[in-house]
């Protein structure tokens, strides 16, 4: 999921700090999520999707 979030962030032209602020996640917590040191909660995913103006499903991994 971290790679999907990062790709969506770059595509949207949103900086790391902007995403953190708009999603309501501290920069340290966002870094942990993107570096896969922490697991995303549904609240995290919903906030990130809203901040990037993408559907939540765009950030979720696809099942094989």
C-alpha positions, 0 to 999 in steps of 0.5 A: 500500500505504501507504494500506491500512496507514494505514487498517488502523492507524486501524481497529485503533485502534493508534497510529503508535508502537505499530505501529512497536514491534509490527511491529519497524520504527523510527518513521523507517522506518515514516514513510518507508514510509507517506509512500512514500519507501521501498518495503515489503519482505515482512518489513515487510508481514508484521510490520505485518499481524501487529501489526494482526491482519489478513491480509497480503492486506488490505494488498496493492494489488489488481491492475486 
